[in-house]
Amino acid sequence: MTCREGCHAQQVSPSPLALLLFPFGLGIAAAHTRYPELSGCFLCIIGAFGSGLLLFGVCSKGASKRILRVFLPWIGAALVLFAMGFWHLDLSCRSMEDRSQDLLGLANAPGKHIITGQVIRAPLPANDGVRLLVAAYESHTPSGDLSVSGIISLSVLGIRARDVSPGDWIRFAASLRPVRNFKTPGAFDQENWWAIRGVMVKGFVNHPLRFSQVGHSQSSSDMSLPRYWLESGRRAIMLGIDRSLEGSARGIAMALLLGERAWLSNNFKEAFARAGIGHLLAVSGIHMALAALLIGGLARALLLWSEWITLRFPVKKLATSLALIGAVTYAGLAGFSPSAVRAMVMILAFGTAFLIDRPQTPLNSLALAAWALLIFNPLYLFGISFQLSFTAVFFLIIFSLYLRSVPKEKKQDGQKTFWIYIRGFILVTLIATLATTPFVAWHFQRVCFVGLLTNLLVVPMTSFVILPGLLCGTILLPFFPELTSGLWQGVGRLLDYLVIFINFVSAWSWSAVWVPRPSVLQVSLFYLFMGSLALMKQWKISRALAVMFFALLLSASAYREWGLSHQESLKLHVLDIGQGTSQVVELPEGKLMVMDGGGLRSPYFDVGARIVAPFIRHLGYRKIDVIVLSHPEQDHMGGLAALVRQFPVGELWTNEDISENLSWKQLLEACAQRGVRHRVWRKGGTEYMGDVMVKVWPSTGCEGARGKNGRSLVVELDYGKRSILLTGDIGRTREQCLLKQGIGPMDVLVVPHHGSKTSSSSEFVGQVQPEIAIVPVGWRNSLKLPNPQVLGRYRNAGSNLLRTDLDGTVYVETNGDEISVDTYLSQVERLAVSH
């Protein structure tokens, strides 16, 4: 082993701090997933047993018991830390729920609630208004004022971000709702995202007259004075950038400097992601290192001006101390995001080691940062930022031998080792990109192919020109605001060119592709493969392990594809998408049908892109054979255009209706651009997709079927002895027509029109007699669906009644003979229904 390899081995060798992090994190993960389901008593037994092993191993003496002295303490410590991690998450969640109990009680009550609270974070623009983080203190009711506690994410229409300051006391009348995930696999985990920020309730104020500022204070029980200073500084920087820059340049500057993306449009965030440089929109190691170097370098230069200080004090250590203070301050200005805290703790570890003359290994510093975050809030473990940030840095550390082993070239013609640095930068970019690819594919179902190129061009410009300019302006802002504005405007010119470049690259069709969400096995095998590659120069066996893990990864991927193409069952998924309908049907031989794509009233949330498409990729599919639109109304077609854009689609089936709705126009435009065949069903017919007979019942011949709801396409799926009926929003008149046309009993029925009283007549329910009736309905919807009388009819008919608002996504599977039912919220329950 060479000296360089020996130094590398010392740097990447796992310290106790890093090794013990694994069982602690595993305990947190077990508590989060509730797998395995462990009781408090059993955890106590695990902890006690681990403590016993730890004490026994430490107290064992004698050479013959060396194995006991080496392994028992580690096993005991791992068991203790597993139990501690489990308890830590459990207690943290209970503590937050207890603190938010008052607000959760109000959120479960209808109507608007008058609340007084304090703004504890710099305001952000959001959807024609402002988004505030408010610590609630009082609820005002006709019977009196009640003391409440908890944090609300409050959206206020008609108010600008500059009109509100951190520390403001406000009174508002808001509709409150608990933060709630869509109970559909693959959808974004907003409950965890908000819980990291201490929020379990969201509020909405629909008019500025229902909002007033009643005071201001610099500190309270929920806002310490240092936090007030940091948030006020954040607001001052935001206002300064807002005055100096416009458009996308302003949004990029906010994201680069403060990690806030609220000023960026969804389309431009998508462009950043397709270009493979979305990581620049989060404050991380590059930002923190530049801030520390800038502050430390400036401090050192100022200290060296004084001969008296230079002769009496260690200037380097004084400058380092100031740089560390600057790093902590900058992390606070960045909102203490996981990536910023990770970089801050690592810089603090290295800086402190320099101050006390105790060298620190990078892996130990990374473990220290992870411990700090997980102890502060264990939910960070499941955050996208935490996973991407720590994974990238971890693999850069263990691949450091390859980064250092770039051969040195002789200087020729006065040229410096420019290409050596370029090769090193390419390796760093390649390793970081590969290391984060599985998590990017897991969370976003996307792989970017231009990331290496765009990072080579964009990162140097942002790291050495744009970001230093923004940081210098931040330092100068309190003293020379006009100079800062001029400096930021100069940076804005560069940002304008950056915007042009990003839009140009992201427009390439091959810049990024959608991929199915990888399985846990695939992700694990990929990281084992990368770890084996990193250690090949140290351990000879690593080469064989790398080949083995790569072969297993290919086998797992091939088996997954083979499993879909050789599927023999019919699977129906009725998705929880809010107040709307979307059904995904897995057909034998790997074919896929989607009937309706939901769609909320809000133009800022695309159900197709955010829920339906991720669910389809969660299942492992890359294409859709048929999209069926029952009728052109927003709550059924709002998400279909996104599906056409993101998947190869064979055909679009619709009835004869058209619409002036924007979603309808976008759907037809997307189909035209992607070459999707549009088939209009004017009369009934039958199609065979493998062994499944797909029977389409249009409204032709049913003169009483009025309105788009009544003319919905009805689709019947017959497989073996089993039948499934998907009904759209048909009403009683159309139901009578179906009965006259000879529709018979069904095993599974998706209840018409979300369980409305205008549908599901007694005659229809009595004739169809579904063994399983599924109601697609939004949680706490304003229409108060489903109707109780309708539910009673299905119960009286002996149907097993399921609802997406209460049960989450409903899964039905049949092999043509037996049927099994499962729900998102009751994975254990499975009903075997005989024909």
Buried (B, 14 or more C-beta within 10 A) or exposed (E): EEEEBEEBBEBBEBBEBBBBBBBBBBBBBBBBEEEEEBEEEEBEBBBEBBBBBBEBBEEBEEEEEEEBBEEBBBBBBBBBBBBBBBBBBBEBBEEBEEBBBBBBBBBEEEEBBBBBBBBBBBBBBBEEBBBBBBBBBBBBEEEEEEEBBBBBBBBBBBBEBBBBBBBBBBBBBBBBBBBBBBBBBBBBBBBBBBBBBBBBBBBBBBEBEBBEBEEEEEBBEBBEEEBBBBBBBBBBBBBBBBBBBEBBBBBBBBBBBBBBBBBBEEEBBBBBBBBBBBBBBBBBBBBBBBBBBBBBEBBBEEBEEEEEEEEEEEBEBBBBBBBBBBBBBBBBBBBBBBBBBBBBBBBBBBBBBBBEEEEBBBBBBBBBBBBBBBEEBBBBBBBBBBBBBBBBBBBBBBBBBBBEEBEEEEEEEEEEBEEEEEBBBEBBBBBBBBBBBBBBBBBBBBBBEBBBBBBEEBBEBBBEEBBBBBBBBBBBBEEEBEEBBEBBBEBBEBBBEBBEBBBEBBEEEEBBBBBBBBBEBBBBBBBBBBBBBBBBBBEEEBBEBBEBBBEBBEEBBEEBEEEBEEBEBBBBBBBBBBBBBBBBBBBBEBBBBBBBBBBBEEEEBBBBBBBBBBBBBBBBBBEBBBBBBBBBBBBBBBBBBBBBBBBEBBBBBBBEBEBEBEBBEBBBEBBEEEEBEEBEBEEBEEBEBBBBBBBBBBBBEBEEBEBBBBBBBBBBBBBBEBBBBBBBBBBBBBBBBBBEEEBEEBBBBBBBBBBBBBBBBEEBBEBBBBBBBBBBBBBBBEEEBBBEEBBEBBEEBEBBBBBBBBBBBBBBBBBBEBBBBBBBEBEEEEEEBEE
